[in-house]
């Protein structure tokens, strides 16, 4: 049985394939409504326990993931699972690292890498992907 997000849930991004992924800020309370089945938390330190499955991707604030190969594997799993599960991507503020990761998911979903940041800014948060090196990371993510 498919259990994905509703398109009107807060922070939900619809990828071109129809997959739905929720981005959010971990500094804010969990939104009311459905909870994720799987989450990827992008933090410099291990995240707190959650009542759903969580993968931690070491990713310091305003920077890039500590391991590119691990980021490709974890975000690839998130993209695959978003086909029939509620997947959440989150960092402290929900914009820079989360926006970068969502743009990488958009690349995995077929959005040209040069357009992925604009896609996320138009469909998730206008201030997503905060630094020039995060933008470059998205352009090179699939390499």
Residue pairs with C-beta under 8 A, 6 or more apart in sequence:
2 84
3 34
3 37
3 84
3 85
3 86
4 19
4 20
4 82
4 84
4 85
4 86
5 12
5 20
5 21
5 22
5 34
5 86
6 12
6 20
6 33
6 34
7 14
7 20
9 22
9 31
9 33
9 34
10 22
10 24
10 31
11 22
11 23
11 24
11 31
11 94
11 124
12 20
12 21
12 22
13 20
13 21
13 22
13 23
13 102
13 120
13 123
13 124
14 20
14 123
15 21
15 82
15 105
15 106
15 109
15 111
16 106
16 109
16 110
16 111
17 83
17 109
17 110
19 79
19 82
19 83
19 105
19 109
20 82
20 86
21 78
21 82
21 87
21 88
21 89
21 102
21 105
22 36
22 86
22 87
22 88
22 89
23 88
23 89
23 90
23 94
23 98
23 99
23 101
23 102
23 124
23 125
23 128
24 30
24 31
24 88
24 89
24 90
24 94
24 98
25 90
25 91
25 92
25 93
25 94
25 95
25 98
26 41
26 43
26 47
26 90
26 91
26 92
26 94
27 92
27 93
27 94
28 94
34 86
35 51
35 52
35 86
36 52
36 86
36 87
36 88
37 52
37 53
37 81
37 85
37 86
37 87
38 52
38 53
38 54
38 55
38 77
38 78
38 81
38 85
38 86
38 87
38 88
39 50
39 52
39 53
39 54
39 55
39 87
39 88
39 89
39 90
40 54
40 55
40 56
40 57
40 74
40 75
40 78
40 87
40 88
40 89
40 90
40 101
41 47
41 54
41 55
41 56
41 57
41 90
41 91
42 57
42 59
42 65
42 89
42 90
42 91
42 97
42 98
42 101
43 56
43 58
43 59
43 91
43 92
44 58
44 59
44 60
44 61
46 56
47 54
47 56
55 74
55 77
55 78
57 65
57 70
57 71
57 74
57 75
57 101
58 65
58 66
58 67
58 70
59 65
59 66
59 71
59 91
59 97
60 66
61 91
61 92
61 93
61 96
61 97
62 96
62 130
62 131
63 131
63 133
64 100
64 133
64 134
64 137
65 71
71 101
71 104
71 141
72 141
75 101
75 104
75 105
75 108
76 108
78 87
78 89
78 101
78 105
79 105
79 108
79 109
81 87
82 105
89 98
89 101
89 102
89 105
90 98
91 97
91 98
91 101
94 125
95 125
95 127
95 128
95 129
95 130
96 128
96 129
96 130
96 131
96 134
97 134
98 128
99 117
99 120
99 121
99 124
99 125
99 127
99 128
99 129
99 130
99 134
100 128
100 129
100 134
100 137
100 138
102 120
102 124
102 128
103 116
103 117
103 119
103 120
103 128
103 129
103 138
103 141
104 116
104 137
104 138
104 141
106 116
106 119
106 120
107 113
107 116
107 138
107 141
107 142
108 142
111 119
113 138
113 139
113 140
113 141
113 142
114 139
116 138
116 139
117 128
117 129
117 135
117 138
120 128
120 129
121 127
121 128
121 129
129 135
129 138
